[in-house]
Amino acid sequence: MRLHSILIMLMILGVFFSGCVSPPKEEPCEEGLSTIEYLPDPDGVTTANIRLADLDGNGVDEIFSTHPLDGTITRVICDEDGCVEQVFSDGFIAPVRTHIVDLDEDGFTDIIVADIGILPPADELVGKVVMLKGLADDEFQPITLIDGIGRTVCAESGDFDLDGDLDLVVCEFGNLEGSLFWLEQSENNTWVRHNIDERSGVIHAFPFDLDGDGDLDIAVSLSQVSEEINIYRNNGEGNFTKHSLVNEDETFYGMSGLEVVDLDQDGDSDIIYSNGDTLDMDLPAEIDPHSYHGVNWLENDGSGEFIRHRLTNVWGAFTGHAVDIDDDGDLDIVVGTLQITEFFPGWDRIDIVILENDGNEQFTRHESTQILRYVMTFDSGDIDGDGTIDLIGGSHRISWEGPSHKGIEYVWTPPGSCA
């Protein structure tokens, strides 16, 4: 009888209070580009490059960032409880790019780091390539693979001589002196240098098999003295022949970024490149930077020849990253800019441009001007293991004013999708 009375009283109270409990609040739908902070950035750290890779082999990507002003690289690991950051500084001066690979094929993944040595233009031999050699228990040992070279900005792996081990292609950007070369992995952890192009200004060098002949060719962007996009074709033995795709006459063209990707998803590798580097401050005053700078697509016709498409114009274009940002099955392009208003105070600022693909490589442009600045590096992958692609970008702020972040997630909500 007593239990029956208690149940009746609980039912009465439930009815009485039911009108007082509010349903959970729905998050407002915000169209356009927004951000999600996975780690705070209280000190305004300068980021040169962000790469995503699954170092520990658990199926979830980690975030690798380089911070040249601090002399560090960071590894960020995220799960359902949040993100933690691991900082590496031993062996570095001014690291600018990472590459994640088991270089010595011992079963532990390594971190390859290109260290520029000094950011301002110089011909001092301060560059180097460092391997953080993966060890057991998630430990790493810094080993210098090559040093005493010009300012170094990239090191990517590939078996260029088809001898069964991994070599490295290195961008010795330098200043007036520099080169593109590859390091042949030899016995007893020694490396043999082979020059490919003895000119300075090499920004990127990405190995890929252009012609399907089983060996690795190299896509390269050059700036500084030359403004070029080249393919260096491999004969299968590590001997390379240059094939020019883009060769601009003006040194102020400002070649800045390069990415090898199958943009039209037809089974071959295309190239996206950007021009918009104004750090030499040599763009003539009469030229509109918004009409001169931008992003291009070099479409592979299937035979290894390329068709050039100008995709968009935007001042200070520094990277064009291909990613399916709206999850519709095709690849869109996110354009990050390095716009220093002191250089061009009279021009409108555009921080990030989204080029939305309709599936037939016709792009609709969306501009973002109220977002973080100086985002000259993007990469994408699944950082939280939820099966969806996350877009991560970082700001190369140096000491310039304006909102920035060392590394943050970007989320795109297409116009009209909140209706």
Kinemage of the C-alpha trace (Angstrom):
@kinemage 1
@onewidth
@group {chain A} dominant
@subgroup {mainchain}
@vectorlist {calphas} color= white
{ca met a 1} P 0.000 0.000 0.000
{ca arg a 2} L 2.869 2.339 0.883
{ca leu a 3} L 4.695 1.619 -2.419
{ca his a 4} L 1.480 2.305 -4.347
{ca ser a 5} L 1.148 5.751 -2.694
{ca ile a 6} L 4.745 6.667 -3.488
{ca leu a 7} L 4.334 5.773 -7.157
{ca ile a 8} L 1.184 7.897 -7.408
{ca met a 9} L 3.001 10.862 -5.795
{ca leu a 10} L 5.936 10.522 -8.232
{ca met a 11} L 3.537 10.513 -11.171
{ca ile a 12} L 1.858 13.685 -9.912
{ca leu a 13} L 5.214 15.428 -9.391
{ca gly a 14} L 6.363 14.357 -12.870
{ca val a 15} L 3.300 15.893 -14.474
{ca phe a 16} L 3.639 19.041 -12.358
{ca phe a 17} L 7.299 19.666 -13.223
{ca ser a 18} L 7.211 18.488 -16.835
{ca gly a 19} L 6.415 21.960 -18.110
{ca cys a 20} L 9.401 23.423 -16.236
{ca val a 21} L 12.123 21.354 -17.907
{ca ser a 22} L 13.400 22.952 -21.117
{ca pro a 23} L 14.471 20.746 -24.020
{ca pro a 24} L 18.230 20.790 -24.775
{ca lys a 25} L 19.340 23.811 -26.772
{ca glu a 26} L 20.185 23.230 -30.400
{ca glu a 27} L 23.435 24.686 -31.675
{ca pro a 28} L 22.703 27.463 -34.172
{ca cys a 29} L 23.476 26.615 -37.778
{ca glu a 30} L 26.195 28.937 -39.097
{ca glu a 31} L 26.686 28.980 -42.852
{ca gly a 32} L 30.112 29.550 -44.325
{ca leu a 33} L 33.498 28.886 -42.740
{ca ser a 34} L 33.850 28.472 -38.983
{ca thr a 35} L 36.535 27.126 -36.656
{ca ile a 36} L 36.865 24.608 -33.841
{ca glu a 37} L 39.816 24.968 -31.482
{ca tyr a 38} L 41.370 21.610 -30.577
{ca leu a 39} L 44.168 23.226 -28.518
{ca pro a 40} L 44.561 26.837 -27.306
{ca asp a 41} L 47.181 29.195 -28.708
{ca pro a 42} L 47.759 31.795 -25.986
{ca asp a 43} L 51.192 32.828 -27.262
{ca gly a 44} L 50.366 33.348 -30.946
{ca val a 45} L 52.860 30.752 -32.190
{ca thr a 46} L 54.022 31.011 -35.815
{ca thr a 47} L 53.373 27.887 -37.900
{ca ala a 48} L 55.209 27.146 -41.140
{ca asn a 49} L 53.594 23.840 -42.113
{ca ile a 50} L 50.977 21.323 -41.011
{ca arg a 51} L 50.938 17.672 -42.075
{ca leu a 52} L 48.477 14.960 -41.012
{ca ala a 53} L 49.619 11.346 -40.767
{ca asp a 54} L 48.866 8.172 -38.811
{ca leu a 55} L 52.223 7.680 -37.105
{ca asp a 56} L 51.156 5.106 -34.524
{ca gly a 57} L 49.121 3.012 -36.990
{ca asn a 58} L 45.832 3.109 -35.068
{ca gly a 59} L 43.814 4.359 -38.043
{ca val a 60} L 43.528 7.948 -36.760
{ca asp a 61} L 45.589 10.826 -38.131
{ca glu a 62} L 47.821 12.943 -35.925
{ca ile a 63} L 48.723 16.599 -36.521
{ca phe a 64} L 52.373 17.513 -37.113
{ca ser a 65} L 53.274 21.213 -37.106
{ca thr a 66} L 56.522 23.120 -37.487
{ca his a 67} L 57.268 26.299 -35.541
{ca pro a 68} L 60.503 27.840 -36.852
{ca leu a 69} L 60.620 30.854 -34.529
{ca asp a 70} L 60.427 28.552 -31.510
{ca gly a 71} L 62.726 25.886 -32.964
{ca thr a 72} L 60.146 23.164 -32.363
{ca ile a 73} L 57.852 20.705 -34.040
{ca thr a 74} L 54.697 19.405 -32.393
{ca arg a 75} L 52.678 16.214 -32.605
{ca val a 76} L 49.014 16.471 -31.583
{ca ile a 77} L 47.053 13.307 -30.785
{ca cys a 78} L 43.269 13.556 -30.453
{ca asp a 79} L 40.561 11.173 -29.200
{ca glu a 80} L 37.075 11.437 -27.717
{ca asp a 81} L 38.527 12.996 -24.543
{ca gly a 82} L 40.353 15.806 -26.338
{ca cys a 83} L 43.836 16.469 -27.713
{ca val a 84} L 47.328 16.342 -26.240
{ca glu a 85} L 50.469 17.937 -27.656
{ca gln a 86} L 53.977 16.502 -27.754
{ca val a 87} L 56.798 19.003 -28.382
{ca phe a 88} L 60.176 18.185 -29.961
{ca ser a 89} L 63.096 20.618 -29.914
{ca asp a 90} L 66.309 18.561 -29.749
{ca gly a 91} L 68.343 18.865 -32.939
{ca phe a 92} L 66.387 21.766 -34.474
{ca ile a 93} L 67.104 25.428 -35.216
{ca ala a 94} L 64.191 26.536 -37.410
{ca pro a 95} L 62.165 23.520 -38.623
{ca val a 96} L 59.732 24.244 -41.448
{ca arg a 97} L 58.306 20.936 -42.740
{ca thr a 98} L 57.782 17.346 -41.632
{ca his a 99} L 57.367 14.070 -43.493
{ca ile a 100} L 56.151 10.939 -41.703
{ca val a 101} L 57.603 7.626 -42.922
{ca asp a 102} L 59.499 4.568 -41.706
{ca leu a 103} L 62.647 5.720 -43.485
{ca asp a 104} L 64.964 2.984 -42.230
{ca glu a 105} L 62.231 0.325 -42.464
{ca asp a 106} L 62.826 -1.025 -38.963
{ca gly a 107} L 59.121 -1.219 -38.112
{ca phe a 108} L 59.023 2.120 -36.245
{ca thr a 109} L 57.731 5.219 -38.014
{ca asp a 110} L 60.127 8.174 -38.182
{ca ile a 111} L 59.619 11.935 -38.477
{ca ile a 112} L 61.716 13.577 -41.205
{ca val a 113} L 62.248 17.301 -40.633
{ca ala a 114} L 63.512 19.971 -43.037
{ca asp a 115} L 65.235 22.727 -41.041
{ca ile a 116} L 65.737 26.054 -42.825
{ca gly a 117} L 68.201 27.323 -40.192
{ca ile a 118} L 67.269 30.965 -40.709
{ca leu a 119} L 64.064 32.496 -42.088
{ca pro a 120} L 65.338 35.705 -43.793
{ca pro a 121} L 67.014 35.359 -47.235
{ca ala a 122} L 70.647 34.297 -46.858
{ca asp a 123} L 73.245 32.075 -48.475
{ca glu a 124} L 74.624 30.875 -45.149
{ca leu a 125} L 74.944 27.092 -45.000
{ca val a 126} L 72.607 26.656 -42.046
{ca gly a 127} L 70.093 24.161 -43.490
{ca lys a 128} L 69.796 20.500 -42.570
{ca val a 129} L 67.611 17.412 -42.630
{ca val a 130} L 66.952 15.690 -39.318
{ca met a 131} L 65.329 12.313 -38.699
{ca leu a 132} L 63.500 11.764 -35.441
{ca lys a 133} L 64.119 8.033 -35.444
{ca gly a 134} L 61.189 6.111 -34.051
{ca leu a 135} L 62.047 3.819 -31.150
{ca ala a 136} L 60.065 1.531 -28.893
{ca asp a 137} L 57.658 3.020 -26.304
{ca asp a 138} L 56.881 6.007 -28.551
{ca glu a 139} L 60.351 7.504 -28.067
{ca phe a 140} L 62.365 9.323 -30.757
{ca gln a 141} L 66.078 9.895 -31.318
{ca pro a 142} L 67.242 12.925 -33.376
{ca ile a 143} L 69.740 11.983 -36.101
{ca thr a 144} L 71.113 14.541 -38.562
{ca leu a 145} L 71.093 13.058 -42.067
{ca ile a 146} L 72.742 16.035 -43.777
{ca asp a 147} L 73.785 19.508 -42.629
{ca gly a 148} L 76.005 22.372 -43.736
{ca ile a 149} L 73.753 23.058 -46.718
{ca gly a 150} L 71.695 26.043 -47.809
{ca arg a 151} L 68.346 26.906 -46.226
{ca thr a 152} L 66.356 23.689 -46.481
{ca val a 153} L 62.566 23.593 -46.816
{ca cys a 154} L 61.544 20.052 -47.801
{ca ala a 155} L 62.611 16.422 -47.599
{ca glu a 156} L 60.317 13.723 -49.054
{ca ser a 157} L 60.958 10.002 -49.347
{ca gly a 158} L 60.855 7.592 -52.284
{ca asp a 159} L 62.872 4.735 -53.771
{ca phe a 160} L 64.356 6.691 -56.667
{ca asp a 161} L 66.866 4.073 -57.815
{ca leu a 162} L 64.556 1.057 -57.328
{ca asp a 163} L 67.024 -0.733 -55.103
{ca gly a 164} L 64.470 -1.573 -52.427
{ca asp a 165} L 65.164 1.088 -49.801
{ca leu a 166} L 63.893 4.626 -49.309
{ca asp a 167} L 65.839 7.669 -50.435
{ca leu a 168} L 65.080 11.378 -49.932
{ca val a 169} L 64.572 14.304 -52.289
{ca val a 170} L 65.638 17.577 -50.681
{ca cys a 171} L 64.731 21.220 -51.399
{ca glu a 172} L 67.786 23.354 -50.689
{ca phe a 173} L 66.020 26.679 -51.171
{ca gly a 174} L 69.040 28.771 -50.194
{ca asn a 175} L 68.915 32.297 -51.580
{ca leu a 176} L 71.032 33.039 -54.639
{ca glu a 177} L 72.703 29.642 -54.224
{ca gly a 178} L 70.774 26.416 -53.702
{ca ser a 179} L 69.711 23.194 -55.381
{ca leu a 180} L 67.360 20.270 -55.752
{ca phe a 181} L 69.058 16.962 -54.932
{ca trp a 182} L 68.330 13.451 -53.776
{ca leu a 183} L 70.020 11.487 -51.045
{ca glu a 184} L 70.638 7.849 -51.852
{ca gln a 185} L 70.365 5.605 -48.818
{ca ser a 186} L 73.464 3.464 -48.675
{ca glu a 187} L 74.921 0.956 -46.229
{ca asn a 188} L 75.570 1.646 -42.533
{ca asn a 189} L 73.181 4.617 -42.379
{ca thr a 190} L 75.172 6.645 -44.900
{ca trp a 191} L 73.749 8.881 -47.588
{ca val a 192} L 75.094 9.789 -51.026
{ca arg a 193} L 74.113 13.104 -52.600
{ca his a 194} L 73.032 13.372 -56.260
{ca asn a 195} L 72.281 16.824 -57.682
{ca ile a 196} L 69.198 17.185 -59.882
{ca asp a 197} L 68.969 20.958 -60.475
{ca glu a 198} L 71.646 23.324 -59.188
{ca arg a 199} L 69.453 26.401 -58.855
{ca ser a 200} L 68.120 28.067 -55.739
{ca gly a 201} L 64.496 28.668 -54.809
{ca val a 202} L 63.154 25.097 -54.695
{ca ile a 203} L 60.003 25.247 -52.558
{ca his a 204} L 58.358 21.847 -52.968
{ca ala a 205} L 59.380 18.483 -54.400
{ca phe a 206} L 56.827 15.676 -54.350
{ca pro a 207} L 57.632 12.193 -55.708
{ca phe a 208} L 54.967 10.444 -57.794
{ca asp a 209} L 54.838 8.091 -60.768
{ca leu a 210} L 53.742 10.456 -63.536
{ca asp a 211} L 53.833 8.070 -66.467
{ca gly a 212} L 53.017 4.753 -64.806
{ca asp a 213} L 56.368 3.190 -65.674
{ca gly a 214} L 57.041 2.017 -62.126
{ca asp a 215} L 59.630 4.598 -61.085
{ca leu a 216} L 59.197 7.841 -59.191
{ca asp a 217} L 59.258 11.191 -60.944
{ca ile a 218} L 59.275 14.486 -59.017
{ca ala a 219} L 56.947 17.509 -59.241
{ca val a 220} L 58.781 20.678 -58.240
{ca ser a 221} L 57.991 24.353 -57.716
{ca leu a 222} L 60.751 26.976 -57.864
{ca ser a 223} L 60.733 30.628 -56.914
{ca gln a 224} L 63.339 33.256 -56.044
{ca val a 225} L 65.400 33.624 -59.240
{ca ser a 226} L 63.276 31.282 -61.390
{ca glu a 227} L 59.478 31.014 -61.323
{ca glu a 228} L 58.719 27.506 -62.542
{ca ile a 229} L 56.710 24.327 -62.148
{ca asn a 230} L 58.704 21.359 -63.444
{ca ile a 231} L 58.483 17.604 -63.668
{ca tyr a 232} L 61.784 15.773 -63.292
{ca arg a 233} L 61.319 12.433 -65.061
{ca asn a 234} L 63.194 9.445 -63.714
{ca asn a 235} L 64.824 6.887 -66.001
{ca gly a 236} L 64.468 4.266 -63.264
{ca glu a 237} L 68.025 4.592 -62.008
{ca gly a 238} L 67.773 7.953 -60.237
{ca asn a 239} L 68.770 10.005 -63.282
{ca phe a 240} L 66.323 12.847 -63.905
{ca thr a 241} L 65.412 14.947 -66.951
{ca lys a 242} L 63.627 18.272 -66.504
{ca his a 243} L 60.297 18.896 -68.269
{ca ser a 244} L 58.959 22.421 -67.824
{ca leu a 245} L 55.228 22.883 -67.229
{ca val a 246} L 55.176 26.550 -66.183
{ca asn a 247} L 57.930 29.100 -66.714
{ca glu a 248} L 57.119 32.698 -65.817
{ca asp a 249} L 59.416 35.506 -66.904
{ca glu a 250} L 58.924 37.872 -63.971
{ca thr a 251} L 60.684 37.167 -60.669
{ca phe a 252} L 57.806 38.871 -58.824
{ca tyr a 253} L 55.373 36.168 -60.011
{ca gly a 254} L 55.629 34.808 -56.464
{ca met a 255} L 55.390 31.036 -56.859
{ca ser a 256} L 54.266 29.776 -53.463
{ca gly a 257} L 52.563 26.371 -53.198
{ca leu a 258} L 52.237 23.010 -54.945
{ca glu a 259} L 50.144 19.894 -54.380
{ca val a 260} L 49.980 16.657 -56.367
{ca val a 261} L 46.426 15.265 -56.358
{ca asp a 262} L 43.916 13.652 -58.705
{ca leu a 263} L 41.590 16.655 -58.682
{ca asp a 264} L 39.179 15.383 -61.355
{ca gln a 265} L 39.389 11.800 -60.021
{ca asp a 266} L 40.086 10.300 -63.452
{ca gly a 267} L 42.867 8.042 -62.228
{ca asp a 268} L 45.965 10.168 -62.914
{ca ser a 269} L 47.837 12.780 -60.896
{ca asp a 270} L 47.186 16.471 -61.465
{ca ile a 271} L 48.969 19.458 -59.937
{ca ile a 272} L 47.528 22.440 -58.059
{ca tyr a 273} L 49.869 25.381 -57.647
{ca ser a 274} L 49.607 28.913 -56.308
{ca asn a 275} L 51.430 32.176 -56.845
{ca gly a 276} L 51.189 34.973 -54.300
{ca asp a 277} L 54.439 35.310 -52.384
{ca thr a 278} L 55.025 39.021 -51.768
{ca leu a 279} L 57.734 38.746 -49.102
{ca asp a 280} L 60.372 40.025 -51.542
{ca met a 281} L 58.231 43.188 -51.856
{ca asp a 282} L 59.070 43.521 -55.548
{ca leu a 283} L 55.587 43.515 -57.115
{ca pro a 284} L 55.323 46.701 -59.212
{ca ala a 285} L 52.969 49.291 -57.738
{ca glu a 286} L 50.862 49.478 -60.899
{ca ile a 287} L 49.897 45.777 -60.738
{ca asp a 288} L 46.687 44.796 -58.973
{ca pro a 289} L 47.739 41.876 -56.721
{ca his a 290} L 44.212 40.444 -56.754
{ca ser a 291} L 44.391 40.046 -60.526
{ca tyr a 292} L 47.992 38.813 -60.628
{ca his a 293} L 48.034 36.242 -57.823
{ca gly a 294} L 45.929 33.105 -57.632
{ca val a 295} L 45.577 29.321 -57.937
{ca asn a 296} L 46.000 27.119 -61.009
{ca trp a 297} L 45.170 23.531 -61.886
{ca leu a 298} L 47.480 21.594 -64.198
{ca glu a 299} L 45.207 18.866 -65.545
{ca asn a 300} L 46.928 15.636 -66.536
{ca asp a 301} L 45.494 14.523 -69.885
{ca gly a 302} L 46.377 10.902 -69.143
{ca ser a 303} L 49.532 10.831 -71.223
{ca gly a 304} L 51.672 12.887 -68.853
{ca glu a 305} L 50.950 16.180 -70.615
{ca phe a 306} L 49.210 18.957 -68.717
{ca ile a 307} L 46.511 21.524 -69.487
{ca arg a 308} L 46.666 24.717 -67.442
{ca his a 309} L 43.467 26.129 -65.896
{ca arg a 310} L 43.367 29.361 -63.919
{ca leu a 311} L 40.926 28.607 -61.098
{ca thr a 312} L 40.788 31.868 -59.194
{ca asn a 313} L 42.592 35.136 -58.530
{ca val a 314} L 43.386 36.306 -55.017
{ca trp a 315} L 46.140 38.443 -53.608
{ca gly a 316} L 48.713 36.561 -51.519
{ca ala a 317} L 47.607 33.048 -52.517
{ca phe a 318} L 49.960 30.698 -50.704
{ca thr a 319} L 48.335 27.291 -50.832
{ca gly a 320} L 45.571 25.487 -52.669
{ca his a 321} L 44.574 22.338 -50.802
{ca ala a 322} L 42.207 19.808 -52.363
{ca val a 323} L 39.648 18.337 -49.949
{ca asp a 324} L 36.012 17.250 -50.116
{ca ile a 325} L 34.959 19.998 -47.752
{ca asp a 326} L 31.208 19.596 -48.330
{ca asp a 327} L 31.202 15.772 -48.317
{ca asp a 328} L 29.570 15.430 -51.735
{ca gly a 329} L 32.132 13.088 -53.271
{ca asp a 330} L 34.234 15.532 -55.311
{ca leu a 331} L 37.319 17.539 -54.403
{ca asp a 332} L 36.964 21.210 -53.567
{ca ile a 333} L 39.902 23.564 -53.033
{ca val a 334} L 40.707 25.640 -49.959
{ca val a 335} L 42.946 28.619 -50.706
{ca gly a 336} L 44.966 30.116 -47.877
{ca thr a 337} L 46.524 33.563 -48.226
{ca leu a 338} L 49.406 35.462 -46.692
{ca gln a 339} L 48.137 39.029 -47.009
{ca ile a 340} L 50.293 41.606 -45.266
{ca thr a 341} L 48.255 44.800 -45.288
{ca glu a 342} L 51.336 46.962 -44.762
{ca phe a 343} L 52.495 45.878 -48.214
{ca phe a 344} L 49.184 46.672 -49.944
{ca pro a 345} L 47.179 48.961 -47.621
{ca gly a 346} L 44.700 49.964 -50.326
{ca trp a 347} L 43.533 46.468 -51.262
{ca asp a 348} L 40.633 44.473 -49.826
{ca arg a 349} L 41.642 41.649 -47.520
{ca ile a 350} L 40.490 38.098 -48.246
{ca asp a 351} L 41.755 35.571 -45.724
{ca ile a 352} L 40.522 32.270 -47.182
{ca val a 353} L 38.756 31.287 -50.410
{ca ile a 354} L 36.658 28.151 -50.843
{ca leu a 355} L 36.361 26.837 -54.400
{ca glu a 356} L 33.305 24.568 -54.349
{ca asn a 357} L 33.405 21.884 -57.045
{ca asp a 358} L 30.164 20.974 -58.831
{ca gly a 359} L 31.547 17.545 -59.715
{ca asn a 360} L 32.675 18.598 -63.175
{ca glu a 361} L 35.556 20.836 -62.059
{ca gln a 362} L 33.464 23.978 -62.352
{ca phe a 363} L 34.057 25.951 -59.185
{ca thr a 364} L 31.920 28.411 -57.228
{ca arg a 365} L 33.980 30.880 -55.219
{ca his a 366} L 33.212 31.723 -51.575
{ca glu a 367} L 35.301 34.337 -49.756
{ca ser a 368} L 35.992 34.604 -46.048
{ca thr a 369} L 37.160 37.926 -44.669
{ca gln a 370} L 36.178 37.559 -41.007
{ca ile a 371} L 38.295 34.543 -40.137
{ca leu a 372} L 41.875 33.865 -39.056
{ca arg a 373} L 44.694 35.434 -41.041
{ca tyr a 374} L 48.007 34.306 -42.582
{ca val a 375} L 46.837 30.690 -43.080
{ca met a 376} L 49.454 29.504 -45.537
{ca thr a 377} L 49.239 25.789 -44.706
{ca phe a 378} L 46.368 23.275 -44.735
{ca asp a 379} L 46.090 19.531 -44.531
{ca ser a 380} L 43.164 17.172 -44.066
{ca gly a 381} L 42.462 13.751 -42.588
{ca asp a 382} L 40.538 12.067 -39.796
{ca ile a 383} L 41.988 13.320 -36.494
{ca asp a 384} L 39.256 12.003 -34.188
{ca gly a 385} L 38.445 8.616 -35.705
{ca asp a 386} L 34.839 9.418 -36.549
{ca gly a 387} L 35.219 8.506 -40.214
{ca thr a 388} L 34.852 12.067 -41.512
{ca ile a 389} L 37.511 14.332 -42.977
{ca asp a 390} L 38.801 17.174 -40.801
{ca leu a 391} L 40.494 20.266 -42.293
{ca ile a 392} L 43.360 21.721 -40.249
{ca gly a 393} L 45.127 25.019 -40.953
{ca gly a 394} L 47.789 27.142 -39.279
{ca ser a 395} L 48.857 30.794 -39.381
{ca his a 396} L 52.313 32.019 -40.328
{ca arg a 397} L 51.874 35.204 -38.368
{ca ile a 398} L 55.514 36.169 -37.566
{ca ser a 399} L 54.724 39.485 -35.810
{ca trp a 400} L 51.921 40.853 -37.965
{ca glu a 401} L 48.674 42.074 -36.467
{ca gly a 402} L 45.310 40.383 -36.671
{ca pro a 403} L 43.620 37.173 -35.506
{ca ser a 404} L 45.643 34.010 -36.082
{ca his a 405} L 46.097 30.510 -34.695
{ca lys a 406} L 48.953 27.999 -34.678
{ca gly a 407} L 46.578 25.185 -35.646
{ca ile a 408} L 42.808 24.972 -35.758
{ca glu a 409} L 40.044 22.951 -37.411
{ca tyr a 410} L 37.981 24.595 -40.159
{ca val a 411} L 34.375 23.584 -40.829
{ca trp a 412} L 32.454 24.494 -43.970
{ca thr a 413} L 28.665 24.770 -44.015
{ca pro a 414} L 27.519 25.463 -47.600
{ca pro a 415} L 25.217 28.440 -48.218
{ca gly a 416} L 21.559 27.427 -48.069
{ca ser a 417} L 22.142 24.313 -45.990
{ca cys a 418} L 20.816 25.933 -42.785
{ca ala a 419} L 17.395 26.706 -44.338
